[in-house]
Amino acid sequence: MLGGTLLYKTDHQVGVRLHGPSDSLLVVLETPIGAHPPHGTVTAVLSVYGVQDDEFAEVAARWQAWWRSVGVHEPLVTTG
């Protein structure tokens, strides 16, 4: 379960400020079937601000576990 504040929503994109121990922004983008046959795509970007390396590692591990639970075998996590 996620809790957050909806920041914006368009036909194919949504941005949510997530509630939690750190400031974070989740953006989910859908590419429709017509633009990317046969199934379309979904891209999610989670930006986390102001966290130490150990806290980031915990957040990354939690999200990687969630993605694996829904069938994505190698979710990409980067720092920058």
C-alpha positions in Angstrom: 0.0 0.0 0.0 1.2 3.5 -0.8 -0.1 6.8 0.5 0.5 10.1 -1.2 -0.7 13.3 -2.6 -1.7 13.5 -6.2 0.3 16.3 -7.9 -0.9 15.9 -11.4 -2.7 13.4 -13.8 -2.9 13.3 -17.6 -4.3 10.7 -19.9 -1.0 8.7 -19.8 0.9 10.0 -16.7 0.4 10.5 -13.0 2.7 12.1 -10.4 2.3 11.5 -6.7 4.3 12.9 -3.8 4.6 9.8 -1.5 4.1 10.0 2.2 6.9 8.4 4.2 10.1 8.9 6.1 11.7 10.7 3.1 10.6 13.2 0.4 9.9 11.2 -2.7 8.1 11.6 -6.0 6.6 8.7 -8.0 5.9 9.3 -11.7 4.1 6.6 -13.7 3.9 6.8 -17.4 1.7 4.5 -19.6 2.6 4.0 -23.3 -0.7 2.7 -24.9 -0.9 -0.5 -26.9 -1.4 1.5 -30.1 2.0 3.2 -29.6 3.9 0.2 -28.4 2.3 -3.1 -29.6 1.3 -5.7 -28.6 0.8 -4.8 -24.9 2.0 -1.2 -24.4 4.4 -0.3 -21.6 4.4 1.2 -18.1 7.4 3.1 -16.8 7.7 4.2 -13.1 10.3 6.6 -11.8 10.8 7.1 -8.1 12.9 10.1 -7.1 14.0 10.2 -3.4 15.5 13.3 -1.9 17.7 14.0 1.1 18.4 10.5 2.3 21.7 8.9 3.4 23.2 6.0 1.4 21.9 3.4 3.9 18.3 4.7 3.8 18.5 4.9 0.0 19.6 1.2 -0.1 16.6 0.3 2.0 14.2 2.2 -0.2 15.8 0.6 -3.3 15.6 -2.9 -1.9 11.9 -2.4 -1.0 11.0 -1.2 -4.5 13.1 -3.9 -6.2 11.2 -6.5 -4.2 7.9 -5.0 -5.2 8.8 -5.0 -8.9 10.0 -8.6 -8.7 6.7 -9.6 -7.1 4.9 -8.3 -10.1 7.2 -10.1 -12.6 9.9 -7.6 -13.4 13.1 -9.6 -12.9 15.7 -6.8 -13.0 14.3 -3.5 -12.0 16.8 -0.6 -12.6 17.9 1.4 -9.6 20.4 4.2 -10.0 21.8 7.1 -8.0 22.8 10.4 -9.4 
